[in-house]
Amino acid sequence: MSLLWFLLIGLAAGFIAGKLMRGAGFGLLGNLLVGVIGAVLGGFLFGLLGLQAYGLLGNLVVATLGAIVLLWLASVLRK
């Protein structure tokens, strides 16, 4: 996957995760950054579980789940 696609999927995942995790976000720009980092985290977690995502939709789901986990961890640590 090219770097541009990776960044676009991460940005979309951050936006989606920010909408799903109301009150746990960091604003639009913060959530977009969390989405890019969450894409890496999601890929790592899915790799640990032996799962793989295929296609654009699969990568978006993995990145969104990673961003949700990252937002959740950040909200726990923030308290």
HELIX and SHEET records of a PDB file:
HELIX    1   1 LEU A    3  LEU A   20  1                                  18    
HELIX    2   2 GLY A   27  LEU A   48  1                                  22    
HELIX    3   3 GLY A   55  ARG A   78  1                                  24    
END                                                                             
